[in-house]
Amino acid sequence: MRQIVLDTETTGLEPKEGHRIIEIGCVELVQRRPTGNNYHQYLQPDREIDSGAVDVHGITNEFLADKPRFADIAEGFLAYIEGAELIIHNAPFDVAFINHELQLLDEGLSLLEERCSIIDTLAMARRLHPGQRNNLDALCKRYQVDNSQRDLHGALLDAEILADLYLRMTGGQTSLELGQEELQTDRKGDSTAPRRVAQERPPLRIIRASEEELQRHAKRLEEIAKTSGGVSIWERLEASNPGTTPLSSREKY
C-alpha cells in the first residue's frame, strides 16, 4: 500500500484568478512506514506572489527566479504520484491548483483525482472533532505532534507533519520514527547497516489465534474504523488476503 502525503504552497488563494503553485512537498509511506523516497520542488510561477501569501510561507519571487517551471518537472512529478493514495489536508485546495497546472500544460491530461485516490485529512478531522479547530497547528497540539519548527508554512515540512498526524489520527503507527530500532551501528559507525539474524536459531513455533483472541481482534478493528472515519489498514489487508487467520501475540516469541 503506497501513500503520498502531499502539500503545496502557492502565489495566492485562487487558481481561477491565475495563481500558481510555487512549492510541492511529498512524503512517501509504504505500509504506513516512511521510505525516505520523498519529493520536494520549488517552482517559478511566472507571476507575482501576493504579499499575504509571502507572509504565510516566506517564499519570494527573487528566491524563485532560477527555479524550474511546472512544465519542466511535470513528467517526473506525475510518475512519482501515479497510482498512489494521496493524503492531503484540505484536499480541494491543493487538488484544484495541481489540476490547474495540468490544464495549463495540456488540456488533455488526466486530472489528479483520475490518477490517484485522495484522502482529505481536514474532512477526517472534522468528523473526529466536530466543532473544534482542525488546522495543522491545532491538530498537532491535540495529537502531541512536534511542530516547533513551523514558524512559516512550507510544503515539505507540512507534509512531514501531516504524515505524523495521519498515522496518529488513524489509530495505528504513532510516529515516523517507528522501525528505526531495527537499525544498528556497525564497526564503522554506519547507522544504516541492517541487523543480522542468527542463522542457527530454531524455527519459531506458530500458535494460531484462539476464538476469544479473534473476537477481540474484530472488536479492535471496529474501534479503529470508528475513530479513523472508516480508514483501517488492517481491514484492507485482510480484505486483500481472504482466508488468512490472525496469529496470537505469543507467536512473535
N, C-alpha and C positions, 0 to 999 in steps of 0.2 A: 504494500500500500504506500504510494508515493504522494506526499502532500507538500505544497509550496505555500509558505506563509509570505504574503506579498503586501508591500506598501509603496506608495508613490508620493512625491512632492511635486507641486505644480506652480505655474505662474499666477494662478488665481483660482476662483471657485467654480467657474462655469465654462465647459468646453464649447458650448454653443456661442459664447462670446469671443472665441478664438484663443482661449487659454490652452496652454500646452504642458506636457509632462517635462520636468527638469531633473528628476531623480527616480530611479527604480531600485528597490531593495527586496531581496527574496532570501528566505531561509528554507532549505530542503529538509524534510523529515521523511524517513522511510521506516515503516512500522513504528511510528511515534518516537523515533530516535533521530537526533540531528546527525547529518552525514558530513557536514563541513563543506559540502558542494553548494555554496551559496552564490548568489548573483547580485552584483552591485554596479550601477552605471549612472553617471551624471550625463545630462543631455543639454545641447544647445537648442533653445526653443525658437530662435529667430523672432523674438518679440520681447518687449519689456516685461519685467516681473512686477506685479503690483506691490506697492510699498507695504501693504498689510500682510502680504504673503511673505515678504522678506523678514518682517518682524516675527513671523511664526517659525520659519526654517533657517533664516540667516543666509540663504543662498543668493548671490548677486549675479547680474549679467556679466560683470567683469570676470568673476570666477568661472563662468560657463563659456567664455569666449572661445576657448580652444577645445571644447568638448565635442564629441560626435553628435550628429542628429539622429532622431529616431530611425530614419530610413537606413542609417549606417549599421544599426545594431538589431534591427527588427528580426532578421533571419535567425540570428543566434538566440535572441530572447524567446522567440516563439518555439524554437526547438527545445529550449530549456524547460518551458512550462507545458509543452504539449502533452495532453492526456492526464496531467496531474489533477489532484483535487486542490483547488486554491482556497486558502484561508485568509480572509480579508476583513478588517474592521471597518464597518460602514461600506460594504462592498459596492453599492450602486455608484458611489463617488469614483472609486478607482476604476471600476469596470467601464463607466462612461468615458473616462479620459483615455483609457487604453483603446477602446473601440473607436474613439475619435481619431487617435493617431493611426490606427489601422485603415480607417476610411480615407484619411488624407493620403495615405501611402498608395492604396489601391481599393477602390470601392467594391471590388470583387472578393476581397479577402474575408475569410470566415471571422465572425465576431468572437470575442473571448468566451462567452458562455456556450458557444458551439464547439470550442476546443477543449474546455475543461469544465468539471463540476465546480461549484462555488459554495463555500460556507461563509455566511456573514456572522462574525462573532458579535457584532453590535446587536443584531436581532436575537442571537442566542442569549446575550447578557440581559436584554430587556425581558425575555421570557423568564430567566432565572431570578432577576432582581427588578421586578416591576416597580415603577415609581421612584427609582433611585438613579443617581448619576451613573452612567455606564461608559464614559470616555476612558481612554487608556490609563490616565493618571488615577482616576477613581477605582478602576479595576485592580490596578497594581496595589493600591492600599488595601483593598478588600481581600486580595489573594496573596498578599505579602510577597509581591514580586519587586525586586530592586530596580527602581527607575531613577536612581540618584544622578545618573549621567545625562538625563534627558532635560537639559536646560533649554534646548531648541529641538524642534521636530527634525527627524532625519529618517529617510526611508529604510535604510538597513538597520539602524538602531531600533526603530519602531517595529520592524519585522521580527527582530530578535526578542524584543519584549513581548510582542503578541504571541510568538511561538510558545514562550514560557507560560503566558496566561492561558492559552488554548489548552495546553496539557493539563493545567490545574483545573480549568473550568469543566473539562470533560471527564474528570474523576479518575484519571489513570496516572501516568508518569507525572511527577510533580516538579521536575527540574530538568533543564537541558544538560545538566552535569551527570545525569544518570548513565551509568555504563563506564564512566571514567575509571572506576576502581578496577576495571578489567585490564588496565594498562599498568605495566610496571617498568621501572628503570633498569636498563641493563648496565653492564660494567662501564660502558662509555657514556652513561648518563642519558641515553635515548629513551625519553618517556613514552614513545610510541611503540616500543617493542612489545609484541604480543606475549602474554603469559603462557608458557608451555604446560600442558597437562601430562603428568607422568604416564608413560605408555604401559607400565606394568600393573596399574591398578586393576582390581577385579571389576567385572561388569556391574553396573548399578542394578539393584533389584527394582523391578517395576511393580508398583502397587496401584491398582485401579481405584478410582474414587468410589466410595460407598454410596448407597442410595441417599443417605442423610446429607453427605457432602454434595451430591449433585443437586439436591433441593436447595441447600444453602447457596450454591453457585448460581442457580437460576434466580434466586431472590436477590442476590447481589447485583446481577445483571439488570434486573428491573430497577433497582435503586440508581444505578449508574445512568440508565436510559432516562430516568425521570429527571435527575439533576443536570444532565447534559443536553436536555432538549431532544432526545432521541438519537444522539450520536454515541454509539457504543462500539468500540473497536472489537471487543470480544464477540458480540453478536454477528458482526460482519465476518470475522474469521470463521466462526462456527458455521455460518450460512454457506461460506465458500468451501468448507470441508465437511460436508454432511457425513454423519456416521461416526465422527470422532467422539471419544469419551474423555472428559477432563480427568487428569491424573490427580491423585492425592498429593497434598503438600508434602507428605512424607517421602515422595519419590525423589526429591532433589537431594536427599541424604543417602 
